[in-house]
Amino acid sequence: MSFFTSQMRSAFSTSSCLLHIQTCTRLRVVDNSKIGKEAMQAGKPPKVIHVYNKKRKADLGDRVLMAIRGEKKKGVVVGAKHKVQEVLRPRFDSNNVVLIDDSGNPLGNRIYVPLPMSLRAKKDQYNKLISIATRFV
Amino acid sequence: MASWSLTQRGLSRGLRLSASMHASYGRRMTSSLPEHLRKALAYSAMYPDLLPEPDLTRRNYVREMLERQDMLSRRRAIDIPEFYVGSYMSITVSDQNAPGKKNTFVGICIYRRNHGLRHQMALRNIVENEGIEMLYDLYSPIILEIKVLRLQKRLDDDLRYLRDALPEYSTVPWDMEPEPHREQGSVPVDETRVIMKPRPWTQRWERKELKGVKEWGLEDRFFKRAVEVSKPWEKYDLMKEYRCMVPLEDQYVVWKEVEEHRKTIEEEHKRSRRRKLLDA
């Protein structure tokens, strides 16, 4: 017997989530920075507390501010599981982030997943990050 | 009279339904169909993008004609091979950001959607343990090359459930060589049945009547609920069926042009493909 009766089920509706990256979204750190590794191993992935654009919804290549291990760190979104698929924009199976400092340099020195090719258009901002990436799709 | 209506109905279902359903239907019925109808059945499975939108309120015959001209001229410019959901493919596009200005993606085709020039297809692959999907416009001018690495169908028409299946079922080797296939005859059906990951999933797949899933890993209550919300009478809804199909007389216009195209351009493409395979 299921937990909800049919009457209860009709009393409220549920809808599927929109999969936006916005405040309170948990992201997955995909580089080998010390703080990122610790957070992922402890099962407490970073939580977004601000998105640096007008829409407040992060897309590939956008910067976010995150709460991680009691600290505030910036990061670049390098993978997102968009609900709405767009032509030539890769859809990843997880919401990936690479931690950076204020000047845009990555905190780690390895990235474990492929990065979107569109990130290479922002070479002036993320030159170091692009050079440590192993693969682009 | 009875046999004619039966044929008509079987035909319309065959045109709309999936490739695999079409195959099973074919075994029973196709032998009794006249030659030209049999051809229309095969073409609608082979070129779903060339058929117009079935929704009558959105149809515009002039636009469809112009779009068809554009599609066939694009097919003259590059080789767009026959492929199905479940085929392994590799697509190269020109990309400003990529080194060498070319970007190639290899993967399994998980769904096709939209009609006419707006036809789209999505490829999925696992790259460095990360599942990645790419959506392409089939008739986009930036596509440089479309290769079918393995021509096959799968048990279902929509493989989006691979997102929630174990990763080995959507992995395609990046350096795969195109496999030769027989030009004539039926397309092979890959009867792989997948094992799902534990929930949460992106959709409630147990309600979708999938044939390609072996192990769900769910409790009984999920299947009970799936039976409760299922609509088993919909397959007998003739009007719904009619609304989902393009009338045969409209299809004839399309297939006549395609027949011409197949005789000239596609033969040429096939020959050059075979030459490349032999050279390699």
Interface residues (C-beta under 8 A of the other chain):
Chain A: M1 S2 S16 G79 Q85 E86 V87 L88 R89 P90 R91 F92 D93 S94 N96 Y112 V113 P114 M117 S118 R120 A121 T134 R135 F136 V137
Chain B: V93 D95 Q96 N97 A98 N103 F105 Q120 A122 V127 E128 N129 E130 G131 I132 E133 M134 L135 Y136 D137 S140 R163 Q203 R221 K224 R225
